Amino acid sequence: MSAAMMFFRSFVRPALAVALLTGLAGCASSSLTAPPAQKAGAPADISPDAALTTTNAGDAGPDEGGQSTAAAPAPEGDESMAQDKEELDDGAESPAQLEGMKGQIIKHPLDGWTKQQIDAALAKDPAGLGSMSIGFTNAGALFNGVQMPTSEAWELVDADHAWGTRETVDYLSHCLNKVSEQFASTTKMYIGHISGRHGGHLSPHVSHQAGRDVDVSYYYLPGQTRWYATARENNLDRQRTWAFVKTLVTDTDVELILMDRSVQRLVRDYAVANGEDRAWVDQLFDGGSSLPPLIRHAKGHATHIHVRFYNPLAQETGRRAYDLLLKRHIIQPPSVYVHHKVKEGESLGLLAKKYGVSAKAIQQANAMKSTLLRASSDCKIPQRGGVKAC
């Protein structure tokens, strides 16, 4: 494949004629089968330390650095479940223009369905509607999630929090199996957090809420393999790690890949030294044509790779069913998190009153074991309303 074609497939795939999550997730979507695209309008800075201060923050802040294998319960908000007070629309949903790999328009399974038909399906056979990725990756939910299966090619670090959409699980499985098939005696890759079974807040992350984010290990040399090992020149299996990254780029609908710069340098140098087109590799790591790079630096990611996928099917299904899921009390409005710098003398009760949430919700969001607050510490405050009904 020519360098120009690789660049096109990786960065310049045409935007959808209809944004799939307008008013819901605020991010452009993508094709069902096409390789990844770095779309115009994607966040230029995906710093994991960025504070999420508004409900329109977009899909910022994938991680807060380290990852534990135990997750705090989803925060409880004081707000009551939103109710749909309008009558169900009798008309069929207009088709979303899902654009395929070669520009063909692919029909969404719910094209032509009325709200009543979707509501009836939720009542009779909700699983038949498939996975739904709802809202932002940092203020979202997951419905009809799929648990990552076990395999000889990988090991689940925390199976209870390895739930994603069908698209995410299939993409990840494909990439790991392809590396395993390509190279004999490949060591297992570790899979950390994806999402909880129903999405929502997953400590200690900011994202991982909607079934589209995945934390995976690097591939390490024999005898060096373990979860959360810092990747270095003397333990990184550059051949297999590059093969995995390349497969993400060429075979899936990947949105971004986060790696520490120190590891990027090792993988990048390996790729060029082993015959990859330098211009294409440079585009992946440096960006181009006013677009940010697909592979980006994030603090704390020398121990693992963070991958985020576009999920055109699951995101569009979630958009169409969102208000009905709320009405049936199947999901709650996802929470968005604001950050509060604790001042001297402030108490948990004071913050709860100030932000209109329960003290328990703040404790759960911050995995607090006591009610004591430390001055100058950063406290995450859950707020309802990260997603608006259609």
C-alpha positions as CSV (number, residue, x, y, z in Angstrom):
1,M,0.0,0.0,0.0
2,S,1.4,3.4,-0.9
3,A,2.2,6.0,1.7
4,A,-0.4,8.3,0.3
5,M,-3.1,5.6,0.6
6,M,-2.0,4.7,4.1
7,F,-2.2,8.4,5.1
8,F,-5.7,8.7,3.6
9,R,-7.0,5.6,5.4
10,S,-5.5,6.8,8.7
11,F,-6.4,10.4,8.7
12,V,-8.5,11.8,5.8
13,R,-11.5,9.5,5.7
14,P,-14.5,11.8,4.9
15,A,-16.6,13.0,7.9
16,L,-20.1,11.6,8.1
17,A,-22.9,13.5,6.4
18,V,-24.7,13.4,9.7
19,A,-22.9,13.6,13.0
20,L,-24.1,10.6,14.9
21,L,-24.1,12.1,18.3
22,T,-25.2,15.7,17.8
23,G,-26.5,16.9,21.1
24,L,-25.5,13.7,22.8
25,A,-21.8,13.1,22.7
26,G,-20.6,16.1,20.8
27,C,-18.1,14.1,18.8
28,A,-17.9,13.1,15.2
29,S,-18.5,9.5,14.4
30,S,-17.2,7.2,11.7
31,S,-17.8,4.3,9.4
32,L,-18.7,0.8,10.3
33,T,-15.8,-1.0,8.7
34,A,-13.3,1.6,7.6
35,P,-9.9,1.9,9.2
36,P,-9.3,4.8,11.6
37,A,-9.5,8.5,10.9
38,Q,-8.2,11.4,12.9
39,K,-11.1,13.7,12.3
40,A,-11.2,17.5,12.1
41,G,-12.6,18.8,15.3
42,A,-11.2,16.1,17.5
43,P,-9.7,17.4,20.7
44,A,-6.2,18.8,20.1
45,D,-5.1,18.1,23.7
46,I,-6.1,14.9,25.3
47,S,-4.2,15.6,28.5
48,P,-5.3,13.1,31.2
49,D,-4.8,15.9,33.8
50,A,-7.3,18.3,32.1
51,A,-10.1,19.3,34.4
52,L,-13.6,18.5,33.1
53,T,-15.4,21.6,34.0
54,T,-18.4,21.7,31.8
55,T,-21.0,19.3,30.3
56,N,-19.7,20.3,26.8
57,A,-16.1,19.3,27.5
58,G,-16.1,16.6,24.8
59,D,-14.1,13.4,25.1
60,A,-11.2,14.9,27.0
61,G,-9.0,13.3,29.6
62,P,-8.8,9.6,29.1
63,D,-7.0,8.7,32.3
64,E,-5.9,10.0,35.6
65,G,-2.5,8.2,35.3
66,G,-2.3,5.0,37.3
67,Q,-5.0,2.2,37.3
68,S,-6.1,0.0,40.1
69,T,-7.9,-3.3,39.7
70,A,-10.7,-2.3,42.2
71,A,-13.3,0.2,41.1
72,A,-15.4,2.4,43.4
73,P,-19.2,2.1,42.9
74,A,-20.8,4.5,40.5
75,P,-21.6,7.8,42.2
76,E,-25.1,8.5,43.2
77,G,-26.6,11.8,42.3
78,D,-29.4,13.6,44.1
79,E,-31.2,14.5,40.9
80,S,-34.2,12.3,40.1
81,M,-34.3,10.3,36.9
82,A,-35.2,12.5,33.9
83,Q,-38.6,11.8,32.5
84,D,-39.7,12.1,28.9
85,K,-42.9,14.1,29.2
86,E,-43.5,14.2,25.4
87,E,-45.5,11.7,23.4
88,L,-43.4,9.2,21.4
89,D,-42.7,10.5,17.9
90,D,-44.9,8.5,15.4
91,G,-42.4,9.0,12.6
92,A,-39.5,6.8,11.6
93,E,-36.0,7.9,12.5
94,S,-34.2,9.5,9.5
95,P,-31.3,7.4,8.3
96,A,-27.8,8.4,9.7
97,Q,-25.4,8.5,6.8
98,L,-22.8,5.9,8.0
99,E,-20.0,6.0,5.5
100,G,-18.2,2.8,4.7
101,M,-14.6,2.1,3.8
102,K,-14.9,2.9,0.1
103,G,-17.4,5.7,0.5
104,Q,-20.5,3.5,0.3
105,I,-23.4,4.3,2.6
106,I,-24.1,1.6,5.2
107,K,-27.6,1.3,6.6
108,H,-27.9,1.4,10.4
109,P,-30.0,-1.6,11.7
110,L,-32.6,0.9,13.2
111,D,-33.1,2.9,10.1
112,G,-36.8,3.3,9.5
113,W,-37.7,2.3,13.0
114,T,-40.2,4.5,14.9
115,K,-39.8,5.5,18.6
116,Q,-42.6,3.1,19.3
117,Q,-40.8,0.2,17.7
118,I,-37.6,0.9,19.6
119,D,-39.6,1.2,22.8
120,A,-41.3,-2.1,22.1
121,A,-37.9,-3.8,21.5
122,L,-36.6,-2.4,24.8
123,A,-39.6,-3.9,26.6
124,K,-39.5,-7.3,24.8
125,D,-35.9,-8.0,23.8
126,P,-33.5,-5.2,24.8
127,A,-30.5,-7.4,24.1
128,G,-31.6,-7.6,20.4
129,L,-30.9,-3.9,20.0
130,G,-27.1,-4.5,20.5
131,S,-24.5,-2.5,22.4
132,M,-25.1,1.1,23.1
133,S,-22.3,3.6,23.9
134,I,-24.1,6.6,25.4
135,G,-22.7,10.1,25.9
136,F,-19.1,11.1,26.4
137,T,-16.3,8.7,27.2
138,N,-15.8,10.9,30.3
139,A,-19.6,11.2,31.1
140,G,-21.4,8.3,29.7
141,A,-23.0,4.9,30.1
142,L,-22.9,1.5,28.5
143,F,-26.0,-0.7,27.7
144,N,-25.9,-4.2,26.4
145,G,-22.2,-4.3,27.0
146,V,-20.0,-7.3,26.0
147,Q,-17.4,-8.8,28.4
148,M,-14.0,-9.3,26.9
149,P,-13.6,-13.0,26.5
150,T,-10.6,-15.1,27.8
151,S,-8.0,-16.2,25.4
152,E,-4.5,-17.7,25.1
153,A,-3.4,-14.4,23.5
154,W,-4.3,-12.2,26.5
155,E,-5.0,-12.1,30.2
156,L,-7.7,-10.0,31.8
157,V,-6.4,-8.1,34.8
158,D,-9.9,-7.2,36.1
159,A,-12.6,-9.1,34.3
160,D,-15.4,-7.3,36.2
161,H,-14.4,-4.1,34.5
162,A,-13.6,-5.4,31.1
163,W,-16.9,-4.7,29.5
164,G,-17.2,-2.8,26.2
165,T,-19.4,-2.5,23.2
166,R,-19.4,-5.3,20.6
167,E,-17.4,-3.1,18.3
168,T,-14.7,-2.4,20.9
169,V,-14.4,-6.0,22.0
170,D,-14.3,-7.2,18.3
171,Y,-11.7,-4.6,17.4
172,L,-9.4,-5.4,20.3
173,S,-9.8,-9.2,19.9
174,H,-8.9,-8.9,16.2
175,C,-5.7,-6.9,16.8
176,L,-4.5,-9.2,19.6
177,N,-5.2,-12.4,17.6
178,K,-3.5,-11.0,14.5
179,V,-0.3,-10.3,16.4
180,S,-0.4,-13.7,18.0
181,E,-0.9,-15.4,14.6
182,Q,1.8,-13.3,13.0
183,F,4.5,-14.1,15.5
184,A,5.3,-17.5,17.0
185,S,5.7,-17.7,20.8
186,T,4.1,-14.3,21.5
187,T,3.8,-13.6,25.2
188,K,0.3,-12.7,26.5
189,M,-0.8,-9.1,26.5
190,Y,-2.5,-7.9,29.6
191,I,-5.9,-6.1,29.3
192,G,-6.7,-3.7,32.1
193,H,-9.9,-1.6,32.4
194,I,-12.4,-1.1,29.6
195,S,-15.6,-0.1,31.4
196,G,-17.9,-1.4,34.1
197,R,-20.8,-3.6,33.0
198,H,-23.1,-0.6,32.8
199,G,-20.4,2.1,32.2
200,G,-20.3,5.2,34.2
201,H,-17.6,6.4,36.5
202,L,-14.7,3.9,37.0
203,S,-12.1,4.8,39.5
204,P,-9.4,6.1,39.1
205,H,-10.2,7.1,35.5
206,V,-11.8,10.2,34.1
207,S,-12.9,8.3,31.0
208,H,-13.7,4.5,30.5
209,Q,-17.4,5.3,30.9
210,A,-19.0,4.3,27.6
211,G,-17.3,1.1,26.5
212,R,-14.9,2.7,24.0
213,D,-11.7,3.1,26.0
214,V,-9.3,0.2,26.6
215,D,-6.1,0.0,28.7
216,V,-3.7,-2.7,27.5
217,S,-0.1,-3.5,28.3
218,Y,2.8,-3.3,26.0
219,Y,4.4,-6.5,24.6
220,Y,7.5,-7.3,26.6
221,L,10.4,-9.6,26.0
222,P,10.3,-13.1,27.4
223,G,10.8,-13.2,31.1
224,Q,9.8,-9.5,31.4
225,T,6.1,-9.8,31.1
226,R,3.8,-8.5,33.9
227,W,1.0,-6.0,34.2
228,Y,1.9,-2.4,34.7
229,A,5.6,-2.9,34.0
230,T,7.3,0.3,32.8
231,A,8.3,-0.2,29.2
232,R,12.0,0.5,28.6
233,E,14.6,-0.2,26.0
234,N,15.7,-3.4,27.8
235,N,12.3,-5.0,28.2
236,L,10.0,-3.7,25.4
237,D,9.2,-6.1,22.5
238,R,9.2,-3.5,19.8
239,Q,8.4,-5.8,17.0
240,R,5.1,-7.0,18.5
241,T,4.2,-3.7,20.1
242,W,4.5,-2.0,16.7
243,A,2.6,-4.8,15.0
244,F,-0.3,-4.2,17.5
245,V,-0.2,-0.5,17.0
246,K,-0.1,-0.8,13.2
247,T,-3.1,-3.2,13.3
248,L,-5.1,-0.7,15.3
249,V,-4.4,1.9,12.7
250,T,-5.0,-0.1,9.6
251,D,-7.7,-2.6,10.7
252,T,-9.9,-0.8,13.2
253,D,-11.8,2.5,13.7
254,V,-9.4,3.8,16.3
255,E,-9.8,7.4,17.6
256,L,-6.6,7.8,19.5
257,I,-3.7,5.9,21.0
258,L,-1.9,7.2,24.1
259,M,1.7,6.3,24.9
260,D,4.5,7.9,26.8
261,R,7.0,9.7,24.6
262,S,9.8,7.6,25.8
263,V,8.0,4.5,24.5
264,Q,6.8,6.2,21.3
265,R,10.5,6.9,20.4
266,L,11.4,3.2,20.7
267,V,8.4,2.0,18.7
268,R,8.7,4.7,16.1
269,D,12.4,4.1,15.5
270,Y,11.7,0.3,15.1
271,A,9.0,0.9,12.5
272,V,11.1,3.1,10.3
273,A,14.2,0.9,10.7
274,N,12.1,-2.1,9.5
275,G,10.8,-0.6,6.3
276,E,7.7,1.4,7.2
277,D,7.2,4.5,5.2
278,R,8.7,7.4,7.2
279,A,6.2,10.0,6.0
280,W,3.3,7.8,7.1
281,V,4.9,7.0,10.5
282,D,5.6,10.7,11.0
283,Q,2.0,11.5,10.4
284,L,0.9,8.9,13.0
285,F,3.2,10.4,15.7
286,D,3.4,14.0,14.7
287,G,0.1,14.7,12.9
288,G,-0.2,16.8,9.8
289,S,-2.5,18.9,7.6
290,S,-3.6,20.8,10.7
291,L,-4.7,17.5,12.4
292,P,-3.3,16.3,15.7
293,P,-1.4,13.0,15.8
294,L,-3.2,9.7,16.2
295,I,-0.6,8.5,18.6
296,R,-0.2,11.0,21.4
297,H,1.8,11.5,24.6
298,A,0.0,11.2,28.0
299,K,1.7,11.2,31.4
300,G,1.6,7.9,33.1
301,H,1.4,5.8,29.9
302,A,4.9,4.2,30.0
303,T,3.2,1.3,31.8
304,H,0.2,0.8,29.4
305,I,-1.4,1.9,26.2
306,H,-4.7,3.7,26.2
307,V,-6.8,3.1,23.1
308,R,-10.1,4.7,22.2
309,F,-12.3,3.5,19.4
310,Y,-15.0,5.2,17.4
311,N,-18.2,3.1,17.7
312,P,-20.6,4.2,15.0
313,L,-23.1,1.5,15.5
314,A,-23.2,1.6,19.3
315,Q,-23.1,5.4,19.5
316,E,-25.9,5.8,17.0
317,T,-28.1,3.2,18.6
318,G,-27.5,4.9,22.0
319,R,-28.5,8.2,20.5
320,R,-31.8,6.8,19.2
321,A,-32.7,4.9,22.4
322,Y,-31.4,7.4,25.0
323,D,-34.6,9.1,26.0
324,L,-36.5,5.8,26.0
325,L,-33.8,4.2,28.3
326,L,-34.3,7.2,30.7
327,K,-38.1,6.9,30.6
328,R,-37.9,3.2,31.4
329,H,-35.4,3.9,34.2
330,I,-33.0,1.5,32.6
331,I,-30.2,4.1,32.8
332,Q,-29.6,7.3,34.7
333,P,-28.4,10.5,33.1
334,P,-24.6,10.1,33.0
335,S,-22.5,12.2,35.3
336,V,-19.9,14.8,34.3
337,Y,-17.2,15.7,36.8
338,V,-16.0,19.1,37.9
339,H,-12.8,19.5,39.8
340,H,-12.7,21.4,43.1
341,K,-9.5,22.5,44.9
342,V,-10.2,22.0,48.6
343,K,-9.7,25.1,50.7
344,E,-8.8,25.2,54.4
345,G,-11.8,24.5,56.6
346,E,-14.0,23.0,53.9
347,S,-15.9,19.9,54.8
348,L,-17.5,17.1,52.8
349,G,-20.9,18.3,53.8
350,L,-20.1,21.9,52.7
351,L,-19.1,20.7,49.2
352,A,-22.2,18.5,49.0
353,K,-24.4,21.5,49.8
354,K,-22.5,23.8,47.4
355,Y,-22.7,21.5,44.4
356,G,-26.1,19.9,45.2
357,V,-25.0,16.3,45.5
358,S,-24.8,13.9,48.3
359,A,-21.7,13.5,50.5
360,K,-21.8,9.8,49.6
361,A,-21.6,10.6,45.9
362,I,-18.5,12.7,46.4
363,Q,-16.9,10.0,48.5
364,Q,-17.6,7.3,45.9
365,A,-16.3,9.5,43.0
366,N,-13.0,10.0,44.9
367,A,-12.8,6.5,46.4
368,M,-12.6,8.2,49.9
369,K,-12.5,5.9,52.9
370,S,-13.3,8.7,55.3
371,T,-15.1,12.0,55.3
372,L,-12.0,14.0,55.9
373,L,-10.8,16.5,53.2
374,R,-7.2,17.6,52.8
375,A,-6.6,21.2,52.0
376,S,-5.2,21.9,48.5
377,S,-6.3,18.4,47.3
378,D,-8.2,18.0,44.1
379,C,-11.7,16.7,44.6
380,K,-14.0,15.3,41.8
381,I,-17.6,16.4,42.1
382,P,-20.2,14.4,40.1
383,Q,-22.8,16.4,38.3
384,R,-25.8,15.0,36.4
385,G,-26.4,16.1,32.8
386,G,-23.4,15.0,30.8
387,V,-25.9,13.9,28.1
388,K,-29.0,15.6,26.8
389,A,-32.0,13.7,25.6
390,C,-32.7,13.8,21.8
